[in-house]
Structure formats: structure tokens, C-alpha cells
Amino acid sequence: MAAAPKAALTEQSASERAALTGEPVEVPSERTEYTTTVANPDGTFTLTQSTQPQRARAEDGSWQDVDVTLEERSDGTVGPKAAVVDMAFSGGGDGSGLLSLGRDGQELRMGWPTSLPEPTLDGATATYANVPVDGVDLQMTATAEGYREVLVVRSA
């Protein structure tokens, strides 16, 4: 009998493989952003759950590590390489597309009342210089599940 591909393992087949090999076997069909389920050789299962997401789904459906480093996108926005939510910050312009945040077909969009300069990217943070006024910068920071917005006052 040929072994099932790892991604096709169900609880039953993972449990059978764990009993046969004597080693724990992950049940990929039970994997989420926050959890991992392992079939143990003795017939039990272990669920490991985290309060922070450990992985994110790629566009092709595969899992990848969370990576909130911002990158420029072909549509002119900037967004994290891999997050639990679909997120994009403005790449500069009229301000209407400051933020787009979505998941499972639901989306939230937020704008800014003035135009935005092209942001400076540093890791997970996009900085819009002198927004809303000279000496104050708007910083948008991506997180695995959302974003933070901070105004940095550079001069009194």
C-alpha cells in the first residue's frame, strides 16, 4: 500500500501511520493559523494552540510563516508578505485608499482626508512623512492579524 501524501492525511490515516512508525504524525487537515494537531503512536491526539498566529495561507492555499515585512505590490499598494488577513496600505496618492483589510470575503476600507506621499518602508511599518501636518508623521504598521496606526510628533 502506497503512503498517502502528507497533505492528504486525515486523523485516521495519521493515527495509523503514527502507530506503525512509533513517531507522532501531524494531521495537516486539522492545521489552522493558530493550531497544530498531532496523532500519537498510542492512539491519542495532541492539539497545540497558540494565542498568536503561527502561519498564514498563501494565495495557492499552502501554509507559510507569518511575515509582516511590507513590500510594494504591482497595484501600487504596499502590504505584508504573509499575514492572516488580506491587508494593503496606500502607496501614496489621494488618500482614499489608506487601508484595505479583509478576510473571508469581508472587507474594511479606510481613507485619509488629504493626499498621502509615497511611504517609506521599514520592516512592517509604512511612514507617511508630514501627514497630517509638517513635523508629524503617520505610521501604519502591519501585524499578523491587523494593523496599528500612530502619529509620530517630530517637533514641538
C-alpha positions, -999 to 999 in steps of 0.1 A, spaced: 0 0 0 14 34 -10 17 60 17 -8 89 14 8 123 7 14 142 39 -11 169 29 -39 143 24 -35 127 59 -67 126 78 -70 119 116 -75 82 108 -45 78 84 -22 99 106 -31 78 136 -24 46 116 9 60 104 19 71 140 11 36 153 31 19 125 62 42 128 61 48 165 65 85 158 40 114 162 24 124 128 8 158 121 -27 159 108 -25 186 81 -62 186 75 -66 200 111 -39 227 108 -50 263 112 -32 296 116 -32 290 154 -33 252 159 -14 220 151 -28 186 157 -6 155 160 -16 118 161 5 100 187 16 63 185 -6 54 214 -38 64 196 -42 98 213 -40 132 197 -22 163 209 -35 198 199 -10 226 203 -27 260 202 -11 294 202 -25 328 210 -6 344 181 -9 330 145 20 307 136 13 306 99 -7 322 71 -23 308 40 -6 317 7 -27 325 -24 -22 290 -36 -36 275 -4 -2 264 10 9 274 45 38 298 51 53 315 81 38 348 91 60 376 76 47 412 81 76 428 63 60 453 39 66 451 2 55 471 -28 28 455 -49 20 457 -86 -12 476 -79 7 505 -63 -2 495 -27 21 481 0 14 452 22 28 424 43 44 394 27 22 369 47 -5 377 72 -36 361 84 -57 389 69 -56 405 34 -41 439 40 -29 468 19 -17 503 28 -16 532 4 14 535 -19 7 573 -19 -20 593 -37 -53 609 -30 -57 593 5 -89 574 -3 -71 540 0 -51 544 32 -61 509 44 -78 478 30 -83 450 54 -102 418 47 -109 381 53 -133 355 41 -150 378 16 -155 407 41 -135 439 37 -130 472 56 -116 502 38 -104 534 54 -93 566 38 -73 597 49 -88 632 43 -58 645 25 -33 632 -1 -6 609 10 31 609 0 48 577 -11 56 559 22 90 550 35 90 513 43 109 499 73 101 463 81 64 462 90 60 500 91 50 524 64 57 560 73 39 589 55 61 619 62 45 652 73 10 637 75 -13 652 88 9 684 93 46 693 89 66 678 117 42 649 123 44 615 105 16 589 101 29 554 107 9 524 96 23 491 110 12 457 98 6 429 123 -3 393 116 -40 400 123 -44 437 116 -26 470 119 -15 498 142 -18 535 134 5 560 152 12 597 147 48 605 155 55 641 165 90 650 154 89 687 165 71 706 192 
